């Protein structure tokens, strides 16, 4: 459960922004989206490898 302490006189928009930031950090929506459709283990591993190769190329280009 996400708890955002609200001080007296604090703007409600600021409190809402804090809540949204905390909610985003928990990764709940990312998890929900990933569970909407089943992906086979082999496909997930292939995607991980492709992503790792992409990141490695970016790091090599940076140096």
C-alpha positions, 0 to 999 in steps of 0.5 A: 500500500502506498502512503503519502503523508499530507501536511496541513496546508499542502497543495493537493496537486503536489500530494497527488504528484508524490503519489504518482511518483511512488506508484510509478516506482513500484512498477505495478502498471508495468507488471499488469501490462506484461501479464496481459498476454503470455510470452513463451520463455524462449521468446522472452530470452530472445528479447533479453539477448537482443536488448543486451546486444543493443545496450552493449553496442551503445556502450561501445559507441560511447567509449 
